[in-house]
Amino acid sequence: MKVLLDACVWGGAVADLTSSGHDVLWAGAWAEDPGDAVLLSRAHQDGRVLVTLDKDFGELAIVHGLAHSGIVRLVGARAREQGRLCCEVLAHHGAVLSAGAIVTAEPGRTRVRPPPGAK
């Protein structure tokens, strides 16, 4: 799966995701932060699921209606656990994420907001 990690996600998560076969970009390696709306747009243009710790992306998608290719928000996971948790979410919810779902994942709990129009 194609993934874009927000700069706030631990950079070591790249190795976890790559070793699981994912195509990963990490915004933390970029020269400057383009801002949330641009980051979400870039992820969508590339067909990448955006992974973040920031709840603002849900607001951009839901309230402001910005297009996206799936959003994963990690909550309460220690830095070194973020890659593993993300791999689990992608393995279990990859199809619905690709359709535009928003998944909030924390250790021991996952919530899925289906894409608009999903049953």
N, C-alpha and C positions, 0 to 999 in steps of 0.2 A: 504494500500500500504506500502511496505517496503521502508524506507527512512534512509539515512545516512546524518546527518548534519555536514558540515565542522565546525571546531573549530571557525571560524570567524563569524558564525551565532550565534545570541543571544541564550544563553542556555534556556531562557524562552520559546522559540519557541517549545521546546520539549513538554511542557504541552499542547499547542494549538493543535499540531499535534496528540498527543496521545488521547486527548479528542475527536478528530474527527475520531478515530478508526485506526490510522496509527501505524505501528510498527516502532519505531524510535530509532536510535542510534545517540549519539552526540559525535563527535571526541574531543570536548573540555573537556570531562570527562576522556580521556585517559591520561596515565602517560606521554607520549611524542608524539609529532607530527611525524607521519611516512613519511611525505612528500607527495606532490600532486600526483605523479604517483602511489605510494603505496595506497593512500587513494582511488583513482579512481578504482584501481584494486580490493581492498577489497569490495567496493560498488558493483562492477560488479559480483564478486564471490558470494556474498550474494543475488544478484538480487535486489539491492537497488538503488533507484533514489538518486543521489548525489545532495544535496542542498548547495550552496555556494554563497559567495559575490565576489569571485575571478574569473576573466576572464581567468586565465591560464588554467583552466580545459577544456575550449572550444578548446584552442590551442592543448592541449594534445590529445583530441579526434579527432579534424579535421585535424590538420597539421601532427601530429605524428601517427594518426590512432589507438590510444589506445582504446580497447574495453570498453564499458560502458553500463549501464542499464538505461540511461536517466540522464540528467543533468538539474538542475534548477539553474539559476543565478539570484539572487535578486539584484536589482539596486535601490539605492535611497530610500529604505524603512527604516524608523526608526526602531531601535531594537525591540520595542514593537509591531510593525506592521508586522515583518517578519513572524511570525507563521501564522497569518491570511492570509497574501498574499500567502504564500506557500500552505496553505489549499485550497485556491481558484484555484491556478494553478493545483494542483493535482486533484481537482474535475473536472475541465474543460479539462485538457490535460493528464490525467493519462494513457489512452490507448496509445497515441502516445509516451509518455515518456517511457512506458514499452517496446516499440518497438525500443527505442534508439534515440529519439529526444532530442534536446537541446532547452530549453525554457528560454528566458530572460524576466523577469517580473519586472516591476516597477509600482508604483501606477499610475493607469490610462492607462497602456499600456503593452501589452504582444506580444512578437515576438516568433515564433516557427520555428525552423530549423528542418525539418523532417529528419528521419533517412535515411541513404544512400539507394537508390533504391525505396524509397516511392514515390507515385504519388500524 
